[in-house]
Amino acid sequence: MSSKKSTSLELKRTSDLSYASVMLFWRIVTGIFFREIRSRGSYNIPKDGPVIFVGAPHHNQFLDLLLGLEVYKESGRRVQFLVAASSMTRKFIGFWARLINSIPVERAADSAKPGTGLIRLSPDDPCKVIGEGTRFTFDFKPRMQVMLPKSLGSASAEVLEIISDTELKIKKEFSTTEEKITDKFTEAGAVEFRKLPFVDQQEMYRHVYDCLNRDGSIGIFPEGGSHDRTDLLPLKAGVSIMALGAMANDPKLQVKIVPCGLSYFHAHKFRSRAVVEFGQALDVPPELVQMFKKGGGQKREAVQKFLELIFNALKTVTVRAPDYETLMLIQAVRRLYKTPGQHLTLGQVVELNRRLLEGYEHFKDLPRVQKLRKDVLKYNRLVRDMGLRDHQVPRAQRATWKVLALLTYRIGLLAVWTTFAFPGVVLNSPIFILASIISRKKAKEALAASRVKIAARDVLATWKVLISLGVAPVLYFFYAIIGTLLAIRANAPLKWRFIAPVMVLFGVPLMSYAALKFGEAGMDVLKSLPPLIAALIPGNQRSLDKLKAMRVHLSNEVSELINDFGPNLYEDFNEWRILVPSSSVPPSSGTPGLWRRKSSTGAVDAQGLGLTHPMTWLDERLFGFHSSANNNGSNEHEGEDDGGDYEDVIGFIPGLTAMLGSAPGSAPRSRNSSYADLQRLKMSTPDGGKR
């Protein structure tokens, strides 16, 4: 008995070690790919008991698994993800997925095969399919599915009865996630089709129930597949069946659902940013569990009702725009609403986007809102035509010697950063080229095979990472061989012939990461040049002045609109508002100097210039230019509004700042992002943290 117990403990230690190893590896990978990852609402993660983490939108394929990374970092909980069985068969992905005990899910669409002949819909019965040159008795069995071509939305329907080789009955009319397509199918006439096998998911559910019975954690993306749409796809019923089924099997079990929103700022781009938001845990209603137990129609009703509850919970942690233009409008309005000196964290950016989108959807038909929309879109076009970004408009200066000197200085600075980054760029150029070519090819293949993707951008980031992970070791070994051959050719001592490849293998990755950070700083400097150039172009000053005036007017309009309509939408609007718009921020006490600096709004930062990057100090001291680096590390960090010029150039190793404490010039970690700190905070308050 003791032998079995020790074996079980040993297996658990091995499992813990493998999971921790994968999380460490994944943290390094995501730390390189993403410029910043923030978690929000991590105090909502239950400390114990069975939990299902429901993630959406599924915008970044396998990189969305950073949800599990954030859960592990904030609470120590290990999440078992449901992963498509077809993905588990891939060598690299399958290897890592098995190390974190992922549960394979068979999907019928992954095993689709072309059918023989053509099919059309019976004019008398929308649930009857007529074949031409088909072999229904050979190709189909009850519970299999018929899938229509992509021109008809790849709609599918379950086979109820095979009447003959040319006739069969389907359970329900053909439909997509958005609509029934009976009329379209009838008009299309005879079309090609695909046959989908019946997939028994009992084994998958057994693994899920076993995990939940052990108070474990399950991670699932219920949309069923990754996509690049601005709104959520309809959820699959599986997540609802898992929670209800687990509690139906064991009445003592109390499963909780934690909605998780994943927000990316240019998800497919290298060095983009991400926010993982955890919503309030959702309890499974006991009455729905009882309905589920009864089976039949009541079971289906219970599953559907709980699925609606989960969908509503996901709405609270996701930004759901009906189309891309609306999303761009909301982001523009948010930037206009945020006055100079008011700096948002990534989490606040996501929350403000969500609130503005909700308000827009509620009041969008009002003439006042329609006019503002038209004016904001016009402003966006003017800013784009001048080659500027919105955050650069207020800082655009009049053409003076100082502007010319600042432009010259920054071009020189760009040359310095480019020089530092150049060796790493050259050494890693094969990786960049291959990753770009292959990821775009894979995106085209994914787009052709999908009925929900728009441009298949959701697969780009994953393939960039996978190709880089595969090519980088081979490339670095190749460089090590070249280093050894050069040492031999130079008749170097035997010791150096052995040391050369080791130095290359360790030196090239470090040089590459250093080049990445220097190149990143260079890109920030490059983005700061357009307003300076625009200010120096003859005749452009009048256009800049008009653009500035237009921005001020629109900013006031946006603030007035929000102040007027906000209380109508939110009863506690003034109590819980994120921003209080004002023309200026009240200045802090203190005088600027070597250790304290003056911000763009006149406030004196606690963090002094002597403790920031020297180039920032030089920039401000010589030219009086107050960059967005002055925000003490809390700028909003959106892809199209990257304001910081140099603040990320130090911090070469991800996590080094956290290990050494708060580094000079870096933002302190918010208490709201730390699960452990919030738990201690709750315990320390007299009312247990309830306010």
Disulfide bonds with the S-S distance in Angstrom:
none
